């Protein structure tokens, strides 16, 4: 990166807006707090070898039929016949160790799909936030926080996490120039951080998960720093980043 | 509208996302605070008869060549050869009384263009906020706050205004169900309302306008309730709404 222009952080609220924010120099952080990116971090923390993100259920099924483990979620529900949905609790335990898993979700894997040609694509969640921020700051690059949203709509939980990332990154390097979305999210996170669970109580997707009795999932996904794993996309496949 | 499901308010941060939020029953409020929608309200308050919003400079020029008044702005600057840019101060005075004006702007007229087939499209700004909220509540309809943004990106001033609208509408009718974007903006506005000018000091477009020495425009556009005019789109043309 040139030394003259300041490093930038911006946030994009929907995969459908990615083309507007696209910038070949940026590292893209994929965010789908409830629950895809939280689950992906959990899988690698528990020893998964690779996750192949795919956009459609048919693609995931094709992997499954070849004998691979496969996860598929639509509208917050695990699709029948698959090994996993997108609950982090599905990805804990011996059954994921050393495994390659194909995964499709309503929102998160769509965000990976649109940004797959970026300079670098990494996976962010509250559960790996500090490790991710440390690494991002060390890279000296522009950062784009890509919120998966809900079916291309803005959602509150991804936005609050993007606000938390903005705050943490700015703390580590106060020279980042923040785009308008990050300025807004930074303020929003200041209001949310005391009690994110309560702050999210009126959010549409929390309501959706609450109806499905997924309160434990919500609580888990809002816990910071459970892992140092940073999942990174390499040749279309997510692997655990090797840090020095 | 059915009596069973609650009335909804949602906000869309970019014309490029409109297709996701589109809903045939909603009233769409077009928001481009710096400066198109503020200027449009000013024009009607000063007696303009009609404003024809057009997407391209060529279309505006065609109207101009037919002898009509025409405004054209790109990148915050009035285009040479046109009668107006998008400064509200351009639209004050005798020269607009009874006139039809063609207008194209970087963002605002694009937002009108994408939503023109909605149930109803109205123009919102701080300068007509109370009159607009009173009317919207009386309509008993879903409301979509369509932020024009900056070249399809989220911007802070349109978002804060959408937050102000959310707060004012909810005050008048606490039964509106708020989409996630409105929940976020409602919080954001609570932080901004004491001093919007200061709150916006780091915003990208305020910086842009500040460089162009447009501080008076910024101050004017943030003043609430200078007019009762509600511009409404009728057959592709903006006119002043006739209230009972």
Interface residues (C-beta under 8 A of the other chain):
Chain A: X11 X13 X14 X16 X17 X20 X21 X150 X151 X152 X153 X154 X155 X156 X159 X178 X179 X180 X181 X183 X184 X187 X188 X191 X202 X203 X204 X205
Chain B: X11 X13 X14 X16 X17 X20 X21 X150 X151 X152 X153 X154 X155 X156 X159 X178 X179 X180 X181 X183 X184 X187 X188 X191 X202 X203 X204 X205
